[in-house]
């Protein structure tokens, strides 16, 4: 079979571009979500922001599971996220419904599909997967009902759908790429492996379906590059153990942040803040950010003694203050440190989902944190762009205002940031993208975006005037 799976036309980065979720948790339908290098979700509590990240984590742990027949890994005590039962996470707790999602991303290399039967070449640099899964039987087994891939190219789009019939007994294919079965006995097709992979047996039943392997590998690659940092980070310790390992990420609670700093520094990793800025060794780079953000004056990680595996984190809050352990200063340092480290430590082409990186920080520091997050999307390593993508859940108006300011100053392209507001509604959670123009202005501010500040101001003014009047009358 004449098949070329991958060319070597490197685009240099992986970047999530679109997301859509249906019938998951509070989301009946998110609509199409545009994902930018920096994407920020705002909204009231319990509006559904976190559940979007939890779905990606559940998909990631499904990809990484050794059980190929598990369509969707809901999770357990040892997994990235535990969603409970299918009934717990399906919209309206209606197990007759199915969860649907689509995810589109830029590929690091173009994929070139050559159909040996029609001598047609389709070359694409953006891939989208769409999958639908639900309960198959009374035993609660989750199975895939439909799996679709779309490869976007310059001149043509390849679409291929693998779908279960309405009675959920057999499988068939659809799409503009015509799959041709092999001659001989027509063996029935099998259910996909997990939510994204056509089984080897089913692919072998077609003469021109080998490209599904590359699509599955590309899907595995993009989920392997997704990392998550939760809203509550581990409390600081007086002593940290490090035996020389290189953690893949800082951990969902930031528990590996100090190990990540030590590993990156010892390996000689140097990062800069963006084009035309100096490269600095990783520990110095992080320390400089903490200082510039106004969190502390100096920061260092030192062994207790030579040859030991125990380390302490020492900080100075001011130029003339004594150096003390991180446990003896404000809680904010230990909470922002994992967010800062993860943003610059993750491998190139990573997507990092963060919940409330600004927690426990002074308003001014929250604004400075926005600059660090913007910088993370522009930073370089070894002379190449890191292409880090950040998806942030936040309640900070100060963070948003700094982003608006950088857009107005021309330091951040509006296309490189996407801002959303989540709200609760009778028909489920709703999502609205804020329209940010070249001047940093938002044309469609949602009502009570950061609470009803005007109502508080008016109430305070009226109450103050009323009390002043009573005091003057001697009441």
N, C-alpha and C positions, 0 to 999 in steps of 0.2 A: 504494500500500500504506500503510495506516494504522499507522505504527510510530513509537514514541517511544523513542529510544535511551537518553537520560540525563535524569534530572531534576536540579534544582539544590538538592536536599536534602542539604547538606553535612554529613558526619559529622566532617570536619576531620582525619582521619588515615588512613594506611595502616599496618596492623600484621599481620605474619605471625602466624598462630595455630596452624596444624597442619602437620606434615610427616611423611611416611611414605616409606620407601625400601625397595625389595626388589631383591635380586640385584645389588647394586653393591659392588664391592671386597669388604670383609670382612663386609658386611651381607647376610645371607639375607633378613632381615625386621626392620626396626627396631621395628615396631609403631607405633602412633600416638604422635607426639611433640608434646606441648603446648609451644608457644612463647609466652613471656611478654615483657614489655618488657625484662627482664633474664633471659637464659637462660645457664646456665653448665654446661659439660660437663667433668667430671673423669674420670680413668681412667688405667690403665697405658699405657705407650708401645705404639704400634702396635695399639691396641685399636679403631681406626676412627673416632676423633673427627674428625680432619682431613678424612677422605674425605667426610663429610657436607657440609662447606663447599665442598669441591672439586666436588661434584656441582652445587651451586647456581651455582658459578662457570661450570661447563661449560654449564649451561642458560642463564646470562646471556650468555655469548659466542655461544651459538647464536641467541638472540634478536637480538643485535646484528650477526650475520653478514649480509652482503649476499646470500648464497646461500640463497634460499627453499627450495630442494629438499634442503638438508642438514638431516636430521631431528635430528641430534645432533652438535655440533661437539666432537670429542675434543681438539682443540687442537694447537698447534705452538709454535715458538720465539717467535712474536709475539703469542700469545694470553694470556688471563688465567691459564689453567692448561693443562697438557699431560698428558692421561691416557694417552698412548700409543695402543695399538690397542684395539679393542673387547674382544678376548680378555684384554687386560691388566686391564680394569676390570670385567668381568663376574664375578659370584660363582663361585668354583670354576673359573674360566677355561673355562667350558662355554658355547660360542657358540650352543648350542641354546636356552639360556635367554634371557629378555628382561629388560631393566631396567625397573622400574616405580617411579613416584613419584607422590605427590599432595602438593599444597601448597594450603593455605587461608589467606585473608587478609581483613581488614576493608577495605572499600572507602572511599575518601574521599568519594564521592557514591553515593547509592542508584542502582541501575540499575532502570529500569522497562521491562519487556518487555510489549508489547501485541500479542497474537495477533490479527491481522485476520480470521482465519477463524472463531474461536470467541468473539471479543469478551471475552477474558479478559486481565486485567492481573496480572502477577506482579512484585512489587516486592521487591528484595533488597538487603541491605547487607553480605553476605559472599559471596565467590566462592571456589570450589575447582576446581582443575584436576587431572586425573589423566591420566597419559600412560604408554604402554607402547611400547617400541621395541627392536628387535633386528636381527640380520643377516638380510637378505632372500635373498641368493644366495651362491654360491661366491666371488664377487668381493669379498665383505666389505662390500657396501653396506648402510648402516643405514637402516631404514625404520620408520615408525610402524605399530603393529598396532591400537592403540586410543587414542582421545582422548575424554575426558569432561569436561563442565563441570557444576557444581552451583551454583545461585544460591539462597542461603538468605534467605527473607523472613520477615516476622512471621506471616503466615497460610498461606503455601504455599512449597513448594520446587520449583524447576525443575531437572530433570535432562535432559541431552541427551548421547548417546553416539554417536560416529562410529567405526565398527568395521570392520576387515577380516575377511573370512570365513576359515575355517580353512585353505583352500587358498591364501589370500593372493592371490586374483585380483580380487575385487570388494569394494565397500564398501556398508555399510548403516547405518541409524540406529536407535537405541533410546532409551528414556527416557520419562518421563511427559509431556514436551512433544512432542506428535505433529507431526512435520514432514511437510508435504504437498508432493508433487512438482508441478511445473508441468505443465499439460496439453500434449499434443503428443508429439513424439518423446521417449522416455525415454533420454536420454543417460546413459552410465555416470558414476558419481562418481569423483573423483580422490583420490589420496593427499593428506593435509594438507600445507600448507607448514610446514616445520620440525616441531616437536613439538606446536604449540599452535594453529595457525591453519587453519581450513577455507578452502580456496582460493576465490577469487572465482568461478571457473567452477562449482564444486560448490554454493556458496551460491545461485547463480542458478538452479539446477535445482529449488529449493524456493520455495514461495509465502510462507513465513513463517519464514525463517532469517536475516534481517538482523541479529538480535541477536548472532550469532556474531562480528560485527565488533567490537562493544563489548566482548565477552568477551576477544577477542584483544588489543584496545587496553589493557584493564585488566591483562592478563598482561604486556604489554610495559612498562607503567608500573611494576608492582611489581618486575620484574627490573632496571629502570633505576635503582632506588633501593637496590640491594644493593651494598655495598662490602666490601672484604676487606683485612685487614692481617695479613701473615704473621708467623711467629715470630722471624725474624731481620731486624733493621732495618739500614739503611745506617750505616756508621761516620760520625761527625761530620766536617765539613770546616772548614778555617780560613777559607775564603771561600765564600760562596754567591752565585750569579748569580740575579738576578730582574729581568725586563724589564717587569713590570706585568701579567703574565698571572694569571688566576684559575683554578687547577687545580680539577678537579671533586672530587678526593679527594687524600689524602696519598700515595697510591701503595702498592703491595703491600709495599714494603720501607721505607716512610716517607720516600722520597726527595723528596717534595714538601712536607714538613711546614713548612719555613721559608717557602717561597713561599705556602703557605696562610695562615700567620700574617700575612705582609705584605699579602696580598691582602685578607683579612678586616678587618685594621686600617685599611688605606687607604680601604676602602669604607665605613667607619664602623659595621661590625657590632658590636652590643652584645648580650651574653648574660648571663643570670643563672643561678644554681644551682638555682633552683626557685621555687615560690610564695613571695611575701613576702621576696624577697632582692633586693639591688641589682643593677642592670645595670651592666656594665663593658665598656669597649672590649676587643676580642678579645685583643690582646697582653697587656694588663694582667690580663685574666681568666685566661689560661693561666699567666702568671707567678705570680699569687696561688695557683693550685692547686699549682704546683711548690713554692712556699714552704710552704704549709700541709701538704703531704705530707712535708715534711722532706727533700726532695731537694737543694735549694739555698736560699740566702737571697734572691737576686735574679736576674732573667733579662731580657735585652733583645736586640733585633735592631736593629743600627744600620748605616747606610751607611758605607763606608770614607771617603768624602768627598762633599760636596754635588754632586748631579748625576750620581753614579756608579751603575752597576747592580750593583756588588759590595757585599755585606753580610757582616757578621760577627756571630756570636752570642756575647754576653758574659754571663758569670755570676759571681756571688760565692757562695762556699760558706758563708761566715759573715759576720756583721755587720761585723767588723773586718778581713776578708780583702780582698786586692786583687781587682779585676775582671779576669778572665782569659777567654780564648776557651774555647768549649765543648770543644774538642779537648784542653784541658789539665786537665780534671777527670775524675771517674770516668765509666766507660762507661754507667752506669745512666741518667744524664740523657738522653743521646741515644737510648736505647732506649725509655724510657717516653714521651718527648715526642711521637712520632708517634701513639701510642695515645691520649694525652690530646687532642691536636689533632683527630684524626679523630672522636673521640666528640662534639665540640662544633662542628666545622667542617662536617660533612656537611649536606646540605640537610634541611629538615624532612621528616618521614615516612620517613627512611632506616632501613635495617637494616644494621648494621655487624657483620661476622663478624671476630673478633680471635683470633689464636692467641698464647697466653702473653704477655699484656700486662705481666705481672709479672716478666719475665725480667731478670736482673741487678740486681734490687732487694732491698734489705734487708727482712727480714720485717715490720718496723714500717711501712715504706713500702708494702709489698704490702697491708697492711690499710687504709692511707689511700687507696690506689688504688681499693679497693672503694667507698669513699665517693664518689670522683669518678665512677665508673661508674654508681652509683645516681643521682647528681645529673644525669648526662647524660640519663637517661630521664625526668627531671622538669623539665629546664631550659626556659626561655622565650626567645624572640627577637621583637622588635617587638611585645611585648604578647601573644604567642600561644604556646601550647605547641609545642615543637619535635617532640614525639612520636618521639624517637629510640629505636630498638630495638637492643639490643646482644646479640649471641650470642658468648659467650666460651669459649675452651678454656683450661683452667688446670690447674696442678699445685699451686696454693697453698692450703694449709690456713688461712693467715692471712687470705687474701681471703674464704674461705668463713666463717670465724668472725666477721669483721666484718659480713658479710651477715646471719648469724644474730642478731648483736647488734642490728642496726638493726630487724630484724623484732620482736624481743623488746621493744624500746623503743617500738614503734608508729610508727617512721619509715618503714617499708617494709611494704606489704601483702603477705602470702604469695602472693596471687593475681598479684602483679606480678613474681614471680621464679619461675623453674623451674630445678631443679638435677638433673643426671643423672650417673650413674656408668656408664662404659663398661668392659666386661671382655671378655677373649678366652674363647672356648669352642669345643668341638669342632665344633659346628654353625654356627660363625660368631660374629661379635661380638654381644654382648648389651647391652641398655640398660635401666637401672632408674632411675625417677624417685624422688628422695628426698622423703619426705613431711614438709614443713616446717609446723609448727603456729604458732599465734598467739604462742607464747612462744619462737619461734626454735629449738625442739627438733626433732630428726630421729628419727622412730620406727623407721626401717628402715635403719640404718647397714649398708652392705655390709661383708663381711669384708675386712680389710686395705685399707680405703678409702685411707689414706695410708701404706700399708706396715704391716708388723707391728712397731709401736713397742713393744708390750708384750714381744714376744720379745726385742728388743734390750735392753730394760731388764732383763729377767730374766737374760739371758745375761751382761750386764755385772755385775750384782749377784753372780751365782754365781762369775764369773771373779775379781772383786775379792776376794770372801771366800776363795776358794781360794788366791789369791796371798798374801793377808795371813797365812793360816794357814801357808803354806810359809816366809814371811819370819820369822815368830815362831819356827818350829822350826829356823831357820838352814839350811834346805835350799837 
